[in-house]
């Protein structure tokens, strides 16, 4: 009996370590069993085992459920953190470039890699203006755009290459329009991207200018020549950013475009001048819209082209929400 008593006592002590509450509930039963004078010790031991088992089972089941819920919450948190991390990384990427050809390419023929030698945007210096090659520095899905324009009555097929694969192609004919190609491509770090002519003859053309006003013009009034002081494209330096005048470098048919935006509740009339002649005009009111004027004009070398206000009051606006600008290119 003593051996049995010791065994029971040790078992109860083990339960105390796991769950003290169970032992407190059954304290009176434990005292009965431990007593040597109790004749029904075997029966009471069995009762105690049953009650201890029941008392242990419920909290263990609860603990198991809590652990399962905790695991699920942890997995959900990890998923949220993973998505948040992915979103942050995606937003932080700014891989891109923009470049153009500064001069006409005289009959480059087929198999010629076009070198866009004027770089305007070049994230991580991925684009090489000496070779015309963009080397991918960040893996991802890219939108790639290339634009060509050729000498009138001539034609070129150009292809977008990624390493040794052709991702897209365009066909340009005559000189009246620019032809744009675009491809959305999954690229890997180290891939090389470039544009190459497949076949063609004649000049690949580049004759034009583009400039905009860097800040709002405070009440310039009528008779004011608008000076577009930020020069983005300027073939043969025909446009003067200090005077706002484009001096025609080559005879031909030109497309000329000017854009104005004014202060809300104010208005301006602007006119396109070629020497002393007015070739077009626009009326801009309020500040919510940009107003665009365009004229196709036959110009002679040395002609002076500029935009001047006829009448108006208030600010002529130019900022990131809408630029006042002036541009033109040789059609033929």
TILOMAR-220390 format. One record per residue (C-alpha): residue number from 1; residue in one letter; x, y, z. Coordinates in steps of 0.02 Angstrom, whole numbers, plus 50000, padded with zeros to 5 digits. Layout:
BEGIN
pos,code,xx,yy,zz
NUM,A,X,Y,Z
...
This chain:
BEGIN
pos,code,xx,yy,zz
1,X,50000,50000,50000
2,X,50141,50118,50040
3,X,50217,50090,49868
4,X,50047,50130,49791
5,X,50033,50287,49898
6,X,50202,50351,49844
7,X,50162,50321,49660
8,X,49998,50418,49674
9,X,50081,50559,49768
10,X,50217,50578,49636
11,X,50087,50582,49498
12,X,49990,50719,49587
13,X,50148,50821,49611
14,X,50181,50807,49424
15,X,50006,50874,49390
16,X,50038,51019,49508
17,X,50180,51075,49396
18,X,50069,51068,49240
19,X,49907,51137,49308
20,X,49894,51190,49489
21,X,49709,51229,49471
22,X,49664,51047,49440
23,X,49747,50995,49602
24,X,49660,51129,49703
25,X,49492,51070,49638
26,X,49529,50892,49690
27,X,49621,50934,49851
28,X,49496,50844,49964
29,X,49504,50687,49857
30,X,49693,50687,49861
31,X,49689,50694,50053
32,X,49574,50545,50059
33,X,49684,50439,49949
34,X,49846,50486,50038
35,X,49771,50437,50206
36,X,49826,50260,50260
37,X,49663,50233,50358
38,X,49552,50241,50204
39,X,49494,50063,50160
40,X,49423,50109,49990
41,X,49588,50178,49930
42,X,49587,50084,49763
43,X,49414,50148,49718
44,X,49457,50325,49769
45,X,49618,50316,49668
46,X,49519,50270,49514
47,X,49397,50413,49545
48,X,49542,50533,49567
49,X,49623,50477,49404
50,X,49459,50504,49311
51,X,49433,50676,49385
52,X,49614,50726,49356
53,X,49604,50668,49176
54,X,49444,50769,49147
55,X,49519,50922,49234
56,X,49676,50909,49126
57,X,49587,50874,48961
58,X,49485,51035,48954
59,X,49628,51160,48981
60,X,49742,51060,48863
61,X,49608,51066,48728
62,X,49587,51252,48755
63,X,49774,51277,48749
64,X,49784,51175,48588
65,X,49649,51282,48507
66,X,49734,51443,48564
67,X,49897,51381,48489
68,X,49810,51340,48324
69,X,49732,51515,48319
70,X,49901,51593,48362
71,X,49982,51499,48218
72,X,49848,51559,48097
73,X,49868,51740,48155
74,X,50056,51725,48135
75,X,50037,51661,47957
76,X,49917,51802,47914
77,X,50037,51931,47986
78,X,50179,51858,47882
79,X,50071,51869,47725
80,X,50027,52051,47763
81,X,50211,52094,47794
82,X,50260,52004,47634
83,X,50132,52100,47530
84,X,50180,52263,47614
85,X,50363,52231,47578
86,X,50325,52188,47396
87,X,50219,52345,47376
88,X,50355,52454,47451
89,X,50488,52378,47340
90,X,50378,52397,47187
91,X,50343,52580,47224
92,X,50524,52620,47254
93,X,50578,52558,47082
94,X,50608,52697,46959
95,X,50701,52611,46817
96,X,50688,52713,46658
97,X,50773,52816,46524
98,X,50736,52935,46381
99,X,50852,52987,46239
100,X,50840,53053,46062
101,X,50946,53073,45905
102,X,51020,53248,45890
103,X,51043,53252,45701
104,X,50976,53169,45545
105,X,51058,53001,45511
106,X,51119,53004,45330
107,X,51068,52842,45248
108,X,51116,52719,45387
109,X,51045,52571,45289
110,X,50997,52403,45361
111,X,51079,52319,45511
112,X,51121,52486,45593
113,X,51101,52507,45782
114,X,51026,52679,45811
115,X,51125,52782,45936
116,X,51015,52904,46031
117,X,51152,53025,46081
118,X,51055,53154,46184
119,X,51006,53082,46353
120,X,50868,53168,46452
121,X,50829,53035,46583
122,X,50945,52893,46633
123,X,50908,52799,46795
124,X,51063,52711,46860
125,X,51151,52756,46696
126,X,51074,52604,46613
127,X,51072,52685,46441
128,X,51235,52713,46347
129,X,51226,52863,46230
130,X,51383,52806,46138
131,X,51318,52633,46090
132,X,51128,52657,46096
133,X,51112,52509,46214
134,X,51006,52502,46372
135,X,51075,52376,46498
136,X,50943,52319,46623
137,X,50996,52347,46803
138,X,50835,52293,46891
139,X,50731,52140,46845
140,X,50548,52173,46803
141,X,50412,52206,46675
142,X,50460,52352,46561
143,X,50368,52460,46435
144,X,50487,52502,46292
145,X,50447,52636,46162
146,X,50544,52692,46009
147,X,50499,52825,45880
148,X,50566,52846,45703
149,X,50538,52968,45561
150,X,50616,52955,45388
151,X,50651,53063,45237
152,X,50501,53085,45121
153,X,50483,52951,44987
154,X,50600,52839,45087
155,X,50564,52700,45211
156,X,50640,52603,45356
157,X,50595,52451,45458
158,X,50662,52461,45635
159,X,50666,52321,45763
160,X,50674,52319,45952
161,X,50804,52193,46009
162,X,50821,52111,46179
163,X,50986,52017,46177
164,X,50968,51909,46021
165,X,50778,51911,46016
166,X,50667,52034,45920
167,X,50531,52104,46034
168,X,50445,52216,45907
169,X,50459,52310,45742
170,X,50391,52462,45649
171,X,50386,52521,45469
172,X,50408,52707,45433
173,X,50376,52784,45262
174,X,50396,52964,45202
175,X,50430,53108,45322
176,X,50258,53173,45365
177,X,50230,53068,45521
178,X,50328,52993,45663
179,X,50301,52807,45688
180,X,50295,52739,45864
181,X,50327,52560,45921
182,X,50296,52491,46095
183,X,50327,52324,46179
184,X,50294,52267,46357
185,X,50433,52145,46400
186,X,50491,52046,46552
187,X,50675,52088,46571
188,X,50813,52019,46681
189,X,50963,52107,46755
190,X,51102,52116,46626
191,X,50988,52105,46473
192,X,51036,52222,46330
193,X,50902,52319,46236
194,X,50928,52419,46076
195,X,50844,52474,45914
196,X,50916,52418,45747
197,X,50864,52448,45568
198,X,50815,52292,45473
199,X,50811,52374,45301
200,X,50786,52544,45223
201,X,50863,52691,45133
202,X,50869,52880,45149
203,X,50888,52992,45302
204,X,50816,52956,45472
205,X,50759,53131,45512
206,X,50773,53242,45664
207,X,50736,53427,45635
208,X,50637,53519,45767
209,X,50630,53605,45936
210,X,50530,53600,46097
211,X,50534,53720,46245
212,X,50421,53771,46389
213,X,50401,53910,46518
214,X,50481,53862,46684
215,X,50364,53962,46799
216,X,50205,54066,46799
217,X,50218,54233,46706
218,X,50146,54370,46816
219,X,50025,54478,46716
220,X,50125,54499,46554
221,X,49977,54587,46470
222,X,49956,54612,46282
223,X,50097,54630,46156
224,X,50215,54518,46256
225,X,50327,54391,46168
226,X,50324,54233,46273
227,X,50498,54169,46314
228,X,50497,53979,46333
229,X,50654,53968,46438
230,X,50673,53780,46465
231,X,50743,53703,46306
232,X,50716,53516,46284
233,X,50750,53489,46097
234,X,50840,53611,45983
235,X,50896,53555,45811
236,X,51043,53661,45749
237,X,51008,53782,45893
238,X,50870,53863,45792
239,X,50770,53908,45949
240,X,50833,54047,46066
241,X,50778,54019,46246
242,X,50824,54199,46292
243,X,50714,54284,46162
244,X,50580,54151,46129
245,X,50615,54159,45941
246,X,50640,54009,45826
247,X,50750,54053,45677
248,X,50719,53931,45536
249,X,50879,53835,45493
250,X,50816,53743,45338
251,X,50684,53782,45206
252,X,50531,53672,45214
253,X,50356,53635,45276
254,X,50347,53646,45467
255,X,50221,53594,45597
256,X,50216,53726,45737
257,X,50124,53702,45902
258,X,50102,53816,46052
259,X,50012,53782,46216
260,X,49949,53909,46343
261,X,49867,53900,46514
262,X,49805,54050,46613
263,X,49752,54097,46789
264,X,49573,54054,46836
265,X,49444,54189,46793
266,X,49573,54271,46678
267,X,49600,54257,46491
268,X,49729,54280,46355
269,X,49734,54280,46166
270,X,49901,54220,46097
271,X,49960,54227,45916
272,X,50089,54132,45815
273,X,50198,54254,45717
274,X,50309,54218,45567
275,X,50410,54376,45541
276,X,50271,54508,45533
277,X,50130,54390,45486
278,X,50006,54310,45605
279,X,49987,54126,45561
280,X,49866,54072,45698
281,X,49789,54120,45866
282,X,49708,54041,46020
283,X,49599,54103,46163
284,X,49631,54032,46338
285,X,49512,54062,46484
286,X,49524,54008,46667
287,X,49659,53890,46729
288,X,49585,53717,46716
289,X,49632,53678,46537
290,X,49781,53699,46424
291,X,49738,53772,46254
292,X,49835,53711,46101
293,X,49861,53796,45934
294,X,49942,53719,45780
295,X,49989,53782,45609
296,X,50071,53697,45459
297,X,50177,53830,45378
298,X,50299,53837,45233
299,X,50454,53926,45302
300,X,50614,53992,45229
301,X,50787,53987,45305
302,X,50807,54139,45419
303,X,50621,54165,45454
304,X,50582,54215,45635
305,X,50442,54122,45722
306,X,50375,54167,45895
307,X,50219,54173,46005
308,X,50152,54342,46065
309,X,50002,54390,46172
310,X,49871,54501,46088
311,X,49773,54545,46245
312,X,49741,54478,46419
313,X,49765,54497,46605
314,X,49822,54393,46753
315,X,49950,54253,46756
316,X,50000,54143,46612
317,X,50025,53981,46706
318,X,50158,53848,46683
319,X,50194,53714,46812
320,X,50188,53526,46838
321,X,49998,53528,46817
322,X,50008,53604,46642
323,X,50149,53683,46541
324,X,50144,53833,46426
325,X,50254,53773,46282
326,X,50313,53800,46103
327,X,50373,53667,45979
328,X,50396,53634,45795
329,X,50472,53510,45673
330,X,50511,53499,45488
331,X,50379,53399,45396
332,X,50459,53404,45225
